[in-house]
Amino acid sequence: MASVFETPQFEAFVKYGALSLAKMLNMSLLTGVVRMAKGSFANKEDYKSSGRLSPDELKAKLATPDPFLERIRRCHLNDMENIPPFILTGLFFVLAANPTLDSCNWHFRIFLASRILHSICYILALPQPSRLLCFTVGFVTTCSMLLRAIAAVW
Ligand SMILES: N[C@@H](CCC(=O)N[C@@H](CS)C(=O)NCC(=O)O)C(=O)O
């Protein structure tokens, strides 16, 4: 009998889990790129290494973070609140709930799409409830997997 780690369900979990993690890691890259483009840094030593600000300018810069950069950081934080729980829940789901391949694929695809769309809504400041809807779809998808995993072992 094949182990659960050799099933197409586990393969789908690894595929979509890795894509979700890659999406989240990209937020760090995006933050770095926007920091450089805007010349807006988090620490005084970061400004000092660029060597282009007076002490007063440095103080003012540190006191007023760039609003767009802060938006990207909140978007990243929201990924960090949602993607690691999805990874763990997805693992429980595949290991415990004996799901069909279709069930796995749809849960994983819908979650990934919801997170990508959530970031687009957040970064482009699209009107609500667009971001709320994207967040809710991903959240409900994770809850659906969690409930199925709990039901399977209860
Ligand atoms: N930690 C979140 C929990 C609720 C949540 O994730 N809400 C979604 C839909 S409104 C969101 O995009 N929140 C904005 C954020 O986390 O910065 C918050 O403070 O808002």
The ligand as an SDF file (V2000), in Angstrom:
LIG
                    3D

 20 19  0  0  0  0  0  0  0  0999 V2000
   -5.4870   41.0800   11.5850 N   0  0  0  0  0  0  0  0  0  0  0  0
   -6.5790   41.3850   10.6880 C   0  0  0  0  0  0  0  0  0  0  0  0
   -7.7360   40.3980   11.0080 C   0  0  0  0  0  0  0  0  0  0  0  0
   -8.9530   40.5220   10.0790 C   0  0  0  0  0  0  0  0  0  0  0  0
   -8.5520   40.4900    8.6070 C   0  0  0  0  0  0  0  0  0  0  0  0
   -7.6060   39.8020    8.1850 O   0  0  0  0  0  0  0  0  0  0  0  0
   -9.2620   41.2840    7.7910 N   0  0  0  0  0  0  0  0  0  0  0  0
   -8.9390   41.4010    6.3810 C   0  0  0  0  0  0  0  0  0  0  0  0
  -10.2170   41.7750    5.5940 C   0  0  0  0  0  0  0  0  0  0  0  0
  -10.8650   43.3310    5.9960 S   0  0  0  0  0  0  0  0  0  0  0  0
   -7.8650   42.4110    6.0870 C   0  0  0  0  0  0  0  0  0  0  0  0
   -7.4690   42.5490    4.9570 O   0  0  0  0  0  0  0  0  0  0  0  0
   -7.4090   43.1600    7.1430 N   0  0  0  0  0  0  0  0  0  0  0  0
   -6.4230   44.2050    6.9880 C   0  0  0  0  0  0  0  0  0  0  0  0
   -5.1140   43.9160    7.6320 C   0  0  0  0  0  0  0  0  0  0  0  0
   -4.8960   42.8110    8.1710 O   0  0  0  0  0  0  0  0  0  0  0  0
   -4.2490   44.7900    7.5550 O   0  0  0  0  0  0  0  0  0  0  0  0
   -6.9910   42.8480   10.8720 C   0  0  0  0  0  0  0  0  0  0  0  0
   -6.5030   43.4700   11.8170 O   0  0  0  0  0  0  0  0  0  0  0  0
   -7.7470   43.3750   10.0420 O   0  0  0  0  0  0  0  0  0  0  0  0
  1  2  1  0
  2  3  1  0
  2 18  1  0
  3  4  1  0
  4  5  1  0
  5  6  2  0
  5  7  1  0
  7  8  1  0
  8  9  1  0
  8 11  1  0
  9 10  1  0
 11 12  2  0
 11 13  1  0
 13 14  1  0
 14 15  1  0
 15 16  2  0
 15 17  1  0
 18 19  2  0
 18 20  1  0
M  END
$$$$
